[in-house]
């Protein structure tokens, strides 16, 4: 199964919250949806952490332009 993109995961999480809040689903289905939502939240947090690390690797060069840190450019 292919991994969903961040935006797709957010959309699915919003759908789950909407279903639960609407009261359209029973208790058993709500529990399953909560489990799915919990997995999505964990995956989203991981992606955000990874993105934050990548952003932290960026630094401004002498011209004030955004670029990779010197360590990244030495590959």
VENTA-V177735 format. One record per backbone hydrogen bond with DSSP energy under -0.5 kcal/mol. NH is the residue of the N-H (numbers start at 1). CO is the residue of the C=O. If there is no record, write none. Layout:
nh=(NH & NH)
co=(CO & CO)
This chain:
nh=(9 & 10 & 11 & 12 & 13 & 14 & 15 & 16 & 17 & 18 & 19 & 20 & 21 & 22 & 23 & 23 & 24 & 25 & 30 & 31 & 32 & 33 & 34 & 35 & 36 & 37 & 38 & 39 & 40 & 41 & 42 & 43 & 44 & 45 & 46 & 47 & 48 & 49 & 50 & 51 & 52 & 53 & 54 & 55 & 56 & 57 & 58 & 58 & 59 & 61 & 64 & 67 & 69 & 72 & 73 & 74 & 75)
co=(5 & 6 & 7 & 8 & 9 & 10 & 11 & 12 & 13 & 14 & 15 & 16 & 17 & 18 & 19 & 20 & 19 & 19 & 26 & 27 & 28 & 29 & 30 & 31 & 32 & 33 & 34 & 35 & 36 & 37 & 38 & 39 & 40 & 41 & 42 & 43 & 44 & 45 & 46 & 47 & 48 & 49 & 50 & 51 & 52 & 53 & 54 & 55 & 67 & 65 & 61 & 59 & 57 & 69 & 69 & 71 & 72)
